[in-house]
Amino acid sequence: MIRDGGPVPALAYLWGEDAFRLEQASRRWADSLAAQAGQPLEQWRVTAGDDADAAAAGEGAARRRSRLLDELEQRLATAPLFGAGTLVVMRQPGTLLREAGARARAVRLSALVAPGNALCVIDLIAAGGKAAAGSGALLESIREAGGRIEELPALSRERMETWLAERAAELGVFLGPGAARSLAERVGAWVREGDVDRRRQSELANAELEKLALYRPGGTVSREDVEALVAEAVPGSTWAFLDSVGYRRPAQAARLAELLLDGGMPLQVLVAQLHRRLRELIVVLDHLAAGTRAAELPRLLKLQPFRAQKLVEQARTWQQDQLDRALVELLDLDMLNKGIADDGGPRSLSDGASRLFLLAWLGGTVKRQTSRATGR
């Protein structure tokens, strides 16, 4: 962060998994530069993008990198004669860092910034915290030049609630009891699974907060306001879907299946993952029925203890014949999805029919029966 009373650096490298907060940090830094200069800097924003962008535009990747670097160097190195300087905001520098020559030029940008100009690099990294190759060299060059370095990771569910309260205050409203929790849940912050992409959650939460601030200007947003005005946008998660099937929660599983399929996941992949989970549950239930203690399963099945515990909990909601029937019916779905008839011949493919079969399977086979499981 910028120290109170100290000069605002002309260089900044902002990176992390939170798209909205990265943009917010860059704009606040630009405001600090403007306050220091006594006037706003002229901004030039560019997204370095990816090599696929160049191919789509009919331009070679190397040529596009060279042209972009030429323009960056020109804008940064040209000192202003009158008026404000230029603030260059470069998003997603990864494509400039893959080839050695382009990477060397990108690293030298921090040394080319003329007095009055500024450079801000915004690097939204992939979910899971993996930065683009070569980004470390650019970051270190900015750090060594006295620039501002700030990491903004995706918000955890607890930090999301705190941030929502702070952001609401900035918008001039107050979140009443339970409102922050309800809003965090509705944008998906409370999903525990690690395969959820959280990079846009704060952006979505901010949009909903702005809507609520218009609804209650200068007032208090209640939990009832959130429930009435904010639609659920729980992100699709394969792990959450499979756990819902394992725990026999068909309504939740159906909702997550729709999210995954609408998000582009092939039904064949979903069926393959379901097949693996059912097999795991069958193996676990067999071990339990044979007298194996649950504590021994991590060693026997080579599983992490937490994962083994979850599989034990899920397996105990099923009976062996129910799992066997679920596996047979899943095979029927797999054959339908691949256009194979029961006799091995061809049959017409239909994504709609396959999706309907999956939802029926979830609502029928996965749904708990009236008779209780054995609890073995």
N, C-alpha and C positions, 0 to 999 in steps of 0.2 A: 504494500500500500504506500501511497505518497505520504511522506512525513509532513506534519503540519509546520508551516513556516519555511520549509525547504523548497528549493527549486523543483519545478516539475520536469522530469527527464523527457528528452525528445524521442526516446525509444521505448517501446513496450512490447512484450511478448506475453500474450494471454492465451492460455491453453487449458483444456479440460473437456469434460463430457456434458457440460450444461450450456446449450446453445443460447438461451435467453440471457443468462447471467454474463456470458462472454460479451455479447453485444452491449449489454447494459454497462459493463465495466469499461468497454472501449469508448462509449459515449460520455461517461463520467470523466474519463481521462481527457477526452477532447475538450470538455467544458473547463477542466483545470488548466489546460494549455491556453484556452481562449482568455481565461481570467488573468493568467500570467502575462499574456501578450497584450492585453487590453482590447482585443478584438478576436472574433472567431477566425480560425484558419480555414482556408478553402480546402474542402475534403475531396479526395479522389479514392473511391473504393473499388477494389478489384478482387475477384475470386480466381486464384490460380487454377483451381479446378483439377481436372484429370485429363490424361491422354485421350480418353474416350471423347471428351468435349472437342478436342482438336480434330479427331477423326470425323465426328459428326459435322463439323464445319468445313470438311474437305481440306484441312490443313495438317501438315505433318507435325508430329509431336515435338520434334527437335526445333523446327522452325517456330512453332508457337511459343516454346519456352524462351528462345532467343529474342523474339519480338517483345514478349512481355517484360523480360529483364531489361531490354533497351529502354522501354518506356519508364520502368521503375527507376532506373538509374538517372534518366533525364529529369524526371520530376523531383527526385530527392536532391540531386546535386545542383539544381538551379536555384540560387538564392533569390529571395524576393527583393526588388528594388523599391517598390512602394506598396503599401498595404500589407495584408496578411500573407504569411507563408502558406505552404501546402502541407496538409496532413494526408499521408498515404496510408490507407487501411487495407492490408492484404490478408484475405481470408484463404484458408486451406493451402499452405505453401508446399504441401507434399510433392506435387508434380515437379516443382523446381529443384527438389532435393534428391531425386533418384539418379540422375546422371552426374558424373563427377564435375564436368566443366560447368554445368548450370548451377550445381550446388556451391562451387567455389565463388561464383558471381553473386549468388544469393547471400552467402555469408559476408561478402564484402559490402553489402548494402548499408550496414550500420556505420561504416566508415565514410560513406558518401553523403550523409545527411548534412546539408548546408544549414548555417545558422538561420533560424526562423522557420525551418521545415521540421517535420516529425514523421516517424514511421511506427505504425502499430501492426503487429502480426497477430492474427486470430486463428488459432489452430484447434478446431473442434475434432477431437480424436474419436476413434471408434469406441463403441460400447465395450467395456472391459478394461479400458485404460491403456490401450496400445497405441502409441504415437507413430506417426509416419517415419519411415527409415530416413535418417539424416537430419531429423528435426533438432536433435541435440546440438549439432554444430551451429545451427542458426541461433538457437536459444542462448548458447554460451557466448556467441559473438555479441549479442545484445546485452547480456549480463556484464561482460567485460567492459563494454562501452558505457556502463553506468545506467543502463536501461532498467525499466520496471519489469519484473517477472512475477506473474501471478497465475496460480493454478486454481481452476474452479471445477471441482469434481461434481458429478451428478449428486443431487440432494438425496440423502437417506430419508426414510419416512419421518423420523423424528425431526431432522433438520428442515424438512419440507414444511412442517407445521409452524416452526419458529419463523422461517422465511416468509410464509404466507402472512403472518401477523405483522411482520416488519413492512412488507410490501403494501399491505392494506393501509397501514398508517401513512405511507407515502402517497397513496391515492386518496387520503382524506376520510377513510372509513375505519370502523372498529369491528373486529370479528368477535361476536358473542360466544358464550359457552358452547363448545362442540362444533362450531362453524369451521374452524381450521381443520379439525380432524375429519369432518365430513367431506370438505373440499379435497383434502389430500387423498382420501379414499377414492373419490370419484375420478380423479385424474390418474389413478393407478399407483400412487406412491407407496401404498401398503402391500403391494404384491411382493412377496418375498423372493420369488425365483430369480436366479442370477442371469437367465437368458433374456430378460426384458430390456429393451432399449429405452433408457431413461433420459436420453439427451434432449428430448423435446417436452418433458413433463413440466418443467417450470414455465416454459413458453405457453403451454396450454393452460396452466394454473393462472398465469398472469392475465391471459385473455378472459378467463372466467371472472377473475377479480375485478377487472375493468368493467365488465358487464354488471357485476353486483354493485360496484361503486356508483354506476349510473342509476341503479334501482333504488339505492339507499344513500343518496348524496349527503355527505357529512354526518351520517347516522351509523347505526349498528346493524351489521348483517347477522342475522340469526341462522341457526342450523336449519330451520324450516325454509328460509330463503334459499339456502344452498340446495336443499333437496328439491325445491320447486323449480329452480332455474338452471341448475347444472346437470347436464346429462352425464351418465356414466361413460367413461372412456378408458376402461380397464384394458391395458395392453394385452395382446395375445402372448401366451407363454406356453411353450410345449411342456415344460415340467409341471406347470400348474394344471394343464389339461390332463396329463397322465396321472397326476396325483388325484384329481377329481374322479377319474375312472376307478383308480385303485380304492378310494374311499367310498365309492358307490354314491356319488353325488351327480346324478344325471343332468339336472338342470344347469348346474354350474359347468359341467363338462360340455354340454351342448352350446352354451354361450361362448366358451373359450374356443371350441371347435370352429364356430362360425367366424370368430375373430381371426383365427389362424388361416382358415381357408380364404377369407376375404382379403387377408394380407398377402396372399400369393403362395402359401405353402401347398405343394401338390398333395392331393388326397392319398396317393400311393405312399408318400413318405409318412404321413400320419398313421396309416394302417400298419406300416412296418414298425413304427415305434410302439403302437398299441400291442402288436404281436410280441415284441420283446418284453413289455411290461407284464403281460399276462403270463408269459413263460416264467418270468422271475417270481411272480406270485404263486404259480403252481409249484415251483421248486421250494420256495420258502414254506408253503403249507405242507408239502410232503415231509420236509425236515421236522416241522413242529409236530405233525401226526406221528412221526417215528420216535418222538421223545427228545429230540434235540432241543437244548435250551436256547432261548433267543440270544443270550450273551455269547454263544459259541458261533453264531452265524457269520459275523464279520470275518473270522478266521477261516471258516469252512468255505465260504462263498467269495472270499477275497473282496469284501465290500468295506466302505467306510462305515464306522459305527452308526453315524446319524442316518445314513441311507438304509442300512440294515434295519434300524429301528422303525423307519417309516414303512418299509416293505412288510415288516411283521404286523404293524398296526393295520395296514391295508389288507393283508392276507386274511386276518382274523375276521374281516367283514364278509368273507366269501366261504362257501362250501366247495369241496373239490369238484362235485358234479356241475356246479354252477360255472366254475372256471373252465371246465372242459367244454361245456356248451357254448360259453362265450368265445372260446378259441375256434370252435367249429363254425359258428356264425360269422366270425371275423374272416375266416377263409372264404365264405360265400361272398362277403363284401369285396375281398381282394380279387376274386374271380370276376365279379361283376364289373369292377373298376378296370380290369384288364381286357374286358370283352370276351371272356371265356364262359361258355355254357356249362351246365352240370355234366353233360356227356363229353366234354372236352372240345366240342365244336365252337365256332365263333358265334357271338351274339352282339347286337348293337351296343355301342358305348354311349353313355349319357352322363355328363357330370352332374346334372340335376338329380337323376335317379340314384347315383352313387351317394351324393350328399344326403338325400332323403333316407337311404338305407342306413347310413351312419347314424343319423339322428334317431331313427327308429331303434337301432341297436342300443344306443345310449339310453333311450327312454324305456326299453323293454328288458334287455338282458342285464344292463348295468344297474337298473333300479333295484333297490332292496326288495326281497320277497317278504311276504307276511310272516313266514317262518324265520326265526332268528338263526343266525349262523352259529356254528358249534362253538366258536371261540377257542379253537384248538391253537 
